[in-house]
Amino acid sequence: MAKKKPTYLPSEFDEIDDRPSRSQLKRDMTALQKLGADLAALGDKVVREAGLPPEVEKALLLIKTMTKHEAKRRHMQYVGKLMRTFDTAHAQELVDAAQLGHQVKTKAFQRVEDLRDRLVDGDDDLLQSLFETHPDEGQRLRQLTLGARRENANGKPPKDTRALFRLLRDIEGEE
């Protein structure tokens, strides 16, 4: 029996397709939708000042007015489609800057909380160093620290602890 010839040539399938896969296209579309949602969450003022094309700006401003889940989902797909029509680098920079600003504020808040907790827990060296660096606020700082320690020891509501936090936040904001 004679050997059959293949009906195709293997070299025909050696070409590499440079197009992105369907999955990659879907991931890109979802990323653009998320970018649009993040940009809309920054507020109307930021969206208006972002220098976006008018139809994208209008679509982003419309997001906040929608209440129905399915309508919002479809609209986000539309926003993703519109976002494909222009370079989104500037929009991504705005979102990144806003997120970075939030992280900076969170870190500052946590730093002040840590100072307050150390003072309330009895770190007298920290109290003395704060007293020396801020002599105008030193007496108030001492009073609030001692009051917060008493509140903590007696299980009372944290009135002085909150006031101490506010004072430390104001001191940190000056620096």
TORKOL-4160 file (C-alpha; in steps of 0.2 Angstrom, whole numbers, padded with zeros to 4 digits, m for minus):
175
<pt num="1" X="0000" Y="0000" Z="0000"/>
<pt num="2" X="0006" Y="0017" Z="m0005"/>
<pt num="3" X="0010" Y="0030" Z="0008"/>
<pt num="4" X="m0003" Y="0045" Z="0007"/>
<pt num="5" X="0003" Y="0063" Z="0005"/>
<pt num="6" X="m0002" Y="0075" Z="0018"/>
<pt num="7" X="m0016" Y="0087" Z="0012"/>
<pt num="8" X="m0007" Y="0101" Z="0021"/>
<pt num="9" X="0011" Y="0108" Z="0022"/>
<pt num="10" X="0018" Y="0110" Z="0039"/>
<pt num="11" X="0027" Y="0125" Z="0034"/>
<pt num="12" X="0010" Y="0134" Z="0031"/>
<pt num="13" X="0007" Y="0134" Z="0050"/>
<pt num="14" X="0024" Y="0141" Z="0055"/>
<pt num="15" X="0019" Y="0159" Z="0053"/>
<pt num="16" X="0018" Y="0168" Z="0070"/>
<pt num="17" X="0002" Y="0179" Z="0072"/>
<pt num="18" X="0007" Y="0196" Z="0079"/>
<pt num="19" X="m0011" Y="0200" Z="0084"/>
<pt num="20" X="m0015" Y="0200" Z="0103"/>
<pt num="21" X="m0026" Y="0186" Z="0108"/>
<pt num="22" X="m0045" Y="0188" Z="0112"/>
<pt num="23" X="m0041" Y="0186" Z="0130"/>
<pt num="24" X="m0028" Y="0200" Z="0130"/>
<pt num="25" X="m0040" Y="0211" Z="0121"/>
<pt num="26" X="m0053" Y="0208" Z="0134"/>
<pt num="27" X="m0040" Y="0212" Z="0148"/>
<pt num="28" X="m0036" Y="0228" Z="0139"/>
<pt num="29" X="m0054" Y="0233" Z="0138"/>
<pt num="30" X="m0057" Y="0229" Z="0156"/>
<pt num="31" X="m0042" Y="0239" Z="0161"/>
<pt num="32" X="m0049" Y="0254" Z="0151"/>
<pt num="33" X="m0066" Y="0252" Z="0159"/>
<pt num="34" X="m0058" Y="0252" Z="0177"/>
<pt num="35" X="m0047" Y="0268" Z="0172"/>
<pt num="36" X="m0063" Y="0276" Z="0167"/>
<pt num="37" X="m0072" Y="0272" Z="0183"/>
<pt num="38" X="m0057" Y="0277" Z="0193"/>
<pt num="39" X="m0056" Y="0294" Z="0184"/>
<pt num="40" X="m0075" Y="0297" Z="0187"/>
<pt num="41" X="m0072" Y="0293" Z="0205"/>
<pt num="42" X="m0060" Y="0308" Z="0207"/>
<pt num="43" X="m0074" Y="0320" Z="0204"/>
<pt num="44" X="m0083" Y="0331" Z="0191"/>
<pt num="45" X="m0070" Y="0345" Z="0193"/>
<pt num="46" X="m0055" Y="0333" Z="0189"/>
<pt num="47" X="m0065" Y="0325" Z="0174"/>
<pt num="48" X="m0068" Y="0343" Z="0167"/>
<pt num="49" X="m0051" Y="0349" Z="0169"/>
<pt num="50" X="m0042" Y="0333" Z="0162"/>
<pt num="51" X="m0043" Y="0338" Z="0144"/>
<pt num="52" X="m0052" Y="0323" Z="0138"/>
<pt num="53" X="m0062" Y="0322" Z="0122"/>
<pt num="54" X="m0080" Y="0330" Z="0125"/>
<pt num="55" X="m0089" Y="0313" Z="0122"/>
<pt num="56" X="m0078" Y="0304" Z="0135"/>
<pt num="57" X="m0080" Y="0318" Z="0147"/>
<pt num="58" X="m0099" Y="0318" Z="0145"/>
<pt num="59" X="m0099" Y="0299" Z="0147"/>
<pt num="60" X="m0088" Y="0300" Z="0163"/>
<pt num="61" X="m0099" Y="0313" Z="0171"/>
<pt num="62" X="m0115" Y="0303" Z="0167"/>
<pt num="63" X="m0108" Y="0288" Z="0177"/>
<pt num="64" X="m0113" Y="0296" Z="0194"/>
<pt num="65" X="m0131" Y="0299" Z="0189"/>
<pt num="66" X="m0134" Y="0280" Z="0185"/>
<pt num="67" X="m0142" Y="0270" Z="0199"/>
<pt num="68" X="m0146" Y="0253" Z="0191"/>
<pt num="69" X="m0132" Y="0240" Z="0191"/>
<pt num="70" X="m0135" Y="0234" Z="0173"/>
<pt num="71" X="m0136" Y="0251" Z="0166"/>
<pt num="72" X="m0120" Y="0256" Z="0174"/>
<pt num="73" X="m0111" Y="0240" Z="0168"/>
<pt num="74" X="m0117" Y="0244" Z="0150"/>
<pt num="75" X="m0112" Y="0262" Z="0151"/>
<pt num="76" X="m0094" Y="0257" Z="0158"/>
<pt num="77" X="m0092" Y="0246" Z="0142"/>
<pt num="78" X="m0097" Y="0261" Z="0132"/>
<pt num="79" X="m0084" Y="0271" Z="0142"/>
<pt num="80" X="m0071" Y="0258" Z="0139"/>
<pt num="81" X="m0075" Y="0259" Z="0120"/>
<pt num="82" X="m0073" Y="0278" Z="0120"/>
<pt num="83" X="m0057" Y="0277" Z="0130"/>
<pt num="84" X="m0049" Y="0266" Z="0116"/>
<pt num="85" X="m0051" Y="0281" Z="0104"/>
<pt num="86" X="m0037" Y="0292" Z="0112"/>
<pt num="87" X="m0021" Y="0291" Z="0122"/>
<pt num="88" X="m0025" Y="0287" Z="0140"/>
<pt num="89" X="m0008" Y="0291" Z="0147"/>
<pt num="90" X="m0013" Y="0308" Z="0154"/>
<pt num="91" X="m0029" Y="0300" Z="0162"/>
<pt num="92" X="m0018" Y="0286" Z="0170"/>
<pt num="93" X="m0006" Y="0299" Z="0177"/>
<pt num="94" X="m0021" Y="0309" Z="0185"/>
<pt num="95" X="m0027" Y="0293" Z="0193"/>
<pt num="96" X="m0010" Y="0287" Z="0199"/>
<pt num="97" X="m0007" Y="0305" Z="0206"/>
<pt num="98" X="m0023" Y="0304" Z="0216"/>
<pt num="99" X="m0019" Y="0287" Z="0223"/>
<pt num="100" X="m0002" Y="0292" Z="0227"/>
<pt num="101" X="m0009" Y="0307" Z="0236"/>
<pt num="102" X="m0021" Y="0296" Z="0246"/>
<pt num="103" X="m0006" Y="0284" Z="0251"/>
<pt num="104" X="0004" Y="0299" Z="0257"/>
<pt num="105" X="m0010" Y="0306" Z="0268"/>
<pt num="106" X="m0013" Y="0288" Z="0275"/>
<pt num="107" X="0005" Y="0287" Z="0279"/>
<pt num="108" X="0005" Y="0304" Z="0288"/>
<pt num="109" X="m0011" Y="0299" Z="0297"/>
<pt num="110" X="m0003" Y="0282" Z="0303"/>
<pt num="111" X="0013" Y="0292" Z="0308"/>
<pt num="112" X="0003" Y="0303" Z="0320"/>
<pt num="113" X="m0007" Y="0289" Z="0327"/>
<pt num="114" X="0010" Y="0280" Z="0331"/>
<pt num="115" X="0016" Y="0296" Z="0340"/>
<pt num="116" X="0000" Y="0297" Z="0350"/>
<pt num="117" X="0000" Y="0279" Z="0355"/>
<pt num="118" X="0019" Y="0280" Z="0360"/>
<pt num="119" X="0015" Y="0295" Z="0371"/>
<pt num="120" X="0000" Y="0287" Z="0379"/>
<pt num="121" X="0010" Y="0271" Z="0382"/>
<pt num="122" X="0023" Y="0281" Z="0392"/>
<pt num="123" X="0037" Y="0286" Z="0380"/>
<pt num="124" X="0043" Y="0301" Z="0390"/>
<pt num="125" X="0059" Y="0303" Z="0379"/>
<pt num="126" X="0047" Y="0306" Z="0364"/>
<pt num="127" X="0037" Y="0319" Z="0375"/>
<pt num="128" X="0053" Y="0328" Z="0380"/>
<pt num="129" X="0059" Y="0329" Z="0362"/>
<pt num="130" X="0043" Y="0335" Z="0356"/>
<pt num="131" X="0043" Y="0348" Z="0370"/>
<pt num="132" X="0060" Y="0354" Z="0365"/>
<pt num="133" X="0056" Y="0355" Z="0346"/>
<pt num="134" X="0039" Y="0364" Z="0349"/>
<pt num="135" X="0041" Y="0374" Z="0365"/>
<pt num="136" X="0025" Y="0385" Z="0361"/>
<pt num="137" X="0014" Y="0369" Z="0361"/>
<pt num="138" X="0024" Y="0360" Z="0375"/>
<pt num="139" X="0013" Y="0363" Z="0390"/>
<pt num="140" X="m0003" Y="0359" Z="0380"/>
<pt num="141" X="0006" Y="0343" Z="0374"/>
<pt num="142" X="0011" Y="0338" Z="0391"/>
<pt num="143" X="m0007" Y="0341" Z="0398"/>
<pt num="144" X="m0015" Y="0331" Z="0385"/>
<pt num="145" X="m0003" Y="0317" Z="0386"/>
<pt num="146" X="m0005" Y="0315" Z="0405"/>
<pt num="147" X="m0024" Y="0317" Z="0403"/>
<pt num="148" X="m0024" Y="0303" Z="0389"/>
<pt num="149" X="m0014" Y="0292" Z="0400"/>
<pt num="150" X="m0026" Y="0294" Z="0415"/>
<pt num="151" X="m0041" Y="0291" Z="0403"/>
<pt num="152" X="m0032" Y="0275" Z="0396"/>
<pt num="153" X="m0029" Y="0269" Z="0414"/>
<pt num="154" X="m0046" Y="0272" Z="0421"/>
<pt num="155" X="m0056" Y="0266" Z="0405"/>
<pt num="156" X="m0064" Y="0283" Z="0402"/>
<pt num="157" X="m0069" Y="0290" Z="0385"/>
<pt num="158" X="m0054" Y="0296" Z="0375"/>
<pt num="159" X="m0057" Y="0314" Z="0375"/>
<pt num="160" X="m0039" Y="0320" Z="0379"/>
<pt num="161" X="m0033" Y="0306" Z="0367"/>
<pt num="162" X="m0042" Y="0313" Z="0353"/>
<pt num="163" X="m0037" Y="0331" Z="0357"/>
<pt num="164" X="m0019" Y="0325" Z="0358"/>
<pt num="165" X="m0021" Y="0317" Z="0341"/>
<pt num="166" X="m0027" Y="0333" Z="0334"/>
<pt num="167" X="m0013" Y="0343" Z="0342"/>
<pt num="168" X="0000" Y="0331" Z="0335"/>
<pt num="169" X="m0008" Y="0332" Z="0318"/>
<pt num="170" X="m0007" Y="0351" Z="0318"/>
<pt num="171" X="0012" Y="0350" Z="0324"/>
<pt num="172" X="0016" Y="0337" Z="0310"/>
<pt num="173" X="0007" Y="0348" Z="0297"/>
<pt num="174" X="0018" Y="0363" Z="0301"/>
<pt num="175" X="0034" Y="0354" Z="0298"/>
